Amino acid sequence: MLFMPTPHVIVIGGGGTGAALAYDLSLRGCRVTLFERGELTSGTTGRHHGQLHCGARYAVQDREIGRECMRESEILRRIAPASIEFNHGLFVAITEEDEQYCRTFFPACQACGIPARLLTAAQALAMEPYLNPRLRLAVQVPDGSMDAWRMALQFFASAKARGADIRNFSEVIGLKVAADGEAARSSRIIGVRIRDHRSGSEYELTADLVINATGAWSKSVVGLAGIDIAVSPSPGTMVAVKGRLTNMVISRLHPAADGDIIVPQRNLSIIGTTQRLTADPDRITVPHRDVEKMLRSAEIMVPGFKKAPFHAAWAAARPLVGEVSNSVGVRDLSRDFSLIDHGEAGGVGRFLSIIGGKATTLRGMAEITADRSCELLGIESACRTAELPLLPARSLYRGRAGVSAHPGVRAAKTGNLPAKAATESRSGERNI
Ligand SMILES: Cc1cc2nc3c(=O)[nH]c(=O)nc-3n(C[C@H](O)[C@H](O)[C@H](O)COP(=O)(O)OP(=O)(O)OC[C@H]3O[C@@H](n4cnc5c(N)ncnc54)[C@H](O)[C@@H]3O)c2cc1C
């Protein structure tokens, strides 16, 4: 029998996308090494708004994104319930214009397969008494709140249980490019150069395939191979006040704009977000005017929001695919993701980039990227991430012997566990 070595895939970027990708590839039989320059989730993933999108926000403008969010949010609710509070969402019409918009919005939700329910003002106010009493009507949809860190950590934990080697504080500072065969006009990536920020040392590692999942930092990472791509890092500001003013996610019933979503997270209420551009996602500020604008917008949906005790304001950068020009504004750039095969797009083979999308669609983005990876590596293996429940986030920080509850991991391993640890992982999640 012919011996086929296990293909080695390097994933660059330890956000939600990299985490889901490392997990999917590990399940399909690849040896995976993931590099993250800082702590895991220290990029955009650890700082987003925390909304599990059912797709209603995108239904009018982009049906495909609407359907995708609906599909993926259902899957995440099934495989990662410990990272989700499925509290539903209300789109609220405050003005006559909002009410008019409902005529486009409601059928668009239905066309995306989003179960939307029209509510009278009285019904909505009975559910959420702090809403603006001038409310005209509301639409209930299956949105939810997501724990941004825990969701990604569940994917990391499950990837690690499948043998993925996850190295944080390890920055990719170089891509090793080799001529591809005799026709030296094309080339391919054969490995990466790493700086270990803990020890200060540098080393190299070879791979059969390298995947860039660095989101807003993608331009500089692909630049290491002399490639240019159109990515616009677009920061947005969020403001959290203390107290849970609503139980559901509240969105304004109008075309997507700044400061029109309030997400309840535990005992906080978070209003977001703004949208602008930055050349450098490492230098994002939180302008005072953004904070003021967020509080003013929240006040329209939930009067009294501004007076609630201030908790925090922060910003994170969306990795939007495309570039702003005189005719294309930042709100015009798609919220969709893009998988780039640099072998086809720029002549540098064995190198993929997965950019954009949303935290809600991380699993689906990973599936499409892993499908392409398997094609390139000659692996025949179907995606299983939509079916298998994820491990608890906590198990990431245990030794491998501590990983016990994953359906694919042999039950015999639980035999070595102290009784308490085994009970914890069977009974699900606890705060970390
Ligand atoms: C303001 C705002 C609000 C949002 N709200 C929501 C929401 O409510 N719901 C939702 O579904 N989505 C939301 N999103 C979108 C979501 O946050 C992103 O789509 C998602 O987090 C991107 O994840 P990622 O893994 O692709 O990128 P990131 O999380 O940014 O991960 C990329 C990682 O790559 C690392 N990296 C960079 N360079 C290197 C290198 N050279 N070597 C090694 N590592 C490197 C970075 O440190 C970073 O950790 C929001 C986005 C923004 C900006």
PDBQT file of the ligand as one rigid body, heavy atoms in Angstrom, charges set to zero:
ROOT
HETATM    1  C1  LIG A 501     -17.730  46.963  15.273  1.00  0.00    +0.000 C 
HETATM    2  C2  LIG A 501     -18.010  45.573  14.829  1.00  0.00    +0.000 A 
HETATM    3  C3  LIG A 501     -19.141  44.894  15.286  1.00  0.00    +0.000 A 
HETATM    4  C4  LIG A 501     -19.405  43.596  14.841  1.00  0.00    +0.000 A 
HETATM    5  N1  LIG A 501     -20.478  42.959  15.337  1.00  0.00    +0.000 NA
HETATM    6  C5  LIG A 501     -20.765  41.705  14.926  1.00  0.00    +0.000 A 
HETATM    7  C6  LIG A 501     -21.886  41.033  15.466  1.00  0.00    +0.000 A 
HETATM    8  O1  LIG A 501     -22.587  41.536  16.322  1.00  0.00    +0.000 OA
HETATM    9  N2  LIG A 501     -22.149  39.785  14.997  1.00  0.00    +0.000 N 
HETATM   10  C7  LIG A 501     -21.383  39.186  14.047  1.00  0.00    +0.000 A 
HETATM   11  O2  LIG A 501     -21.705  38.073  13.649  1.00  0.00    +0.000 OA
HETATM   12  N3  LIG A 501     -20.288  39.797  13.544  1.00  0.00    +0.000 NA
HETATM   13  C8  LIG A 501     -19.964  41.035  13.956  1.00  0.00    +0.000 A 
HETATM   14  N4  LIG A 501     -18.860  41.677  13.471  1.00  0.00    +0.000 N 
HETATM   15  C9  LIG A 501     -18.013  40.995  12.486  1.00  0.00    +0.000 C 
HETATM   16  C10 LIG A 501     -17.029  40.059  13.177  1.00  0.00    +0.000 C 
HETATM   17  O3  LIG A 501     -16.492  40.658  14.304  1.00  0.00    +0.000 OA
HETATM   18  C11 LIG A 501     -15.877  39.692  12.244  1.00  0.00    +0.000 C 
HETATM   19  O4  LIG A 501     -16.394  39.289  11.008  1.00  0.00    +0.000 OA
HETATM   20  C12 LIG A 501     -15.063  38.551  12.789  1.00  0.00    +0.000 C 
HETATM   21  O5  LIG A 501     -14.752  38.768  14.148  1.00  0.00    +0.000 OA
HETATM   22  C13 LIG A 501     -13.768  38.422  12.011  1.00  0.00    +0.000 C 
HETATM   23  O6  LIG A 501     -13.054  37.340  12.561  1.00  0.00    +0.000 OA
HETATM   24  P1  LIG A 501     -11.672  36.920  11.929  1.00  0.00    +0.000 P 
HETATM   25  O7  LIG A 501     -11.223  35.690  12.629  1.00  0.00    +0.000 OA
HETATM   26  O8  LIG A 501     -11.826  36.825  10.445  1.00  0.00    +0.000 OA
HETATM   27  O9  LIG A 501     -10.716  38.137  12.225  1.00  0.00    +0.000 OA
HETATM   28  P2  LIG A 501      -9.958  38.511  13.594  1.00  0.00    +0.000 P 
HETATM   29  O10 LIG A 501     -10.752  38.158  14.771  1.00  0.00    +0.000 OA
HETATM   30  O11 LIG A 501      -9.507  39.916  13.467  1.00  0.00    +0.000 OA
HETATM   31  O12 LIG A 501      -8.716  37.539  13.573  1.00  0.00    +0.000 OA
HETATM   32  C14 LIG A 501      -7.557  37.790  12.806  1.00  0.00    +0.000 C 
HETATM   33  C15 LIG A 501      -6.357  37.534  13.691  1.00  0.00    +0.000 C 
HETATM   34  O13 LIG A 501      -5.171  37.534  12.908  1.00  0.00    +0.000 OA
HETATM   35  C16 LIG A 501      -4.127  37.952  13.767  1.00  0.00    +0.000 C 
HETATM   36  N5  LIG A 501      -2.960  38.328  12.971  1.00  0.00    +0.000 N 
HETATM   37  C17 LIG A 501      -2.801  39.442  12.230  1.00  0.00    +0.000 A 
HETATM   38  N6  LIG A 501      -1.590  39.434  11.638  1.00  0.00    +0.000 NA
HETATM   39  C18 LIG A 501      -0.980  38.264  12.017  1.00  0.00    +0.000 A 
HETATM   40  C19 LIG A 501       0.286  37.684  11.733  1.00  0.00    +0.000 A 
HETATM   41  N7  LIG A 501       1.182  38.292  10.923  1.00  0.00    +0.000 N 
HETATM   42  N8  LIG A 501       0.606  36.495  12.307  1.00  0.00    +0.000 NA
HETATM   43  C20 LIG A 501      -0.279  35.868  13.144  1.00  0.00    +0.000 A 
HETATM   44  N9  LIG A 501      -1.477  36.387  13.430  1.00  0.00    +0.000 NA
HETATM   45  C21 LIG A 501      -1.843  37.572  12.865  1.00  0.00    +0.000 A 
HETATM   46  C22 LIG A 501      -4.759  39.099  14.551  1.00  0.00    +0.000 C 
HETATM   47  O14 LIG A 501      -4.056  39.354  15.765  1.00  0.00    +0.000 OA
HETATM   48  C23 LIG A 501      -6.175  38.595  14.779  1.00  0.00    +0.000 C 
HETATM   49  O15 LIG A 501      -6.340  37.994  16.050  1.00  0.00    +0.000 OA
HETATM   50  C24 LIG A 501     -18.547  42.965  13.911  1.00  0.00    +0.000 A 
HETATM   51  C25 LIG A 501     -17.409  43.626  13.476  1.00  0.00    +0.000 A 
HETATM   52  C26 LIG A 501     -17.144  44.913  13.926  1.00  0.00    +0.000 A 
HETATM   53  C27 LIG A 501     -15.915  45.595  13.479  1.00  0.00    +0.000 C 
ENDROOT
TORSDOF 0
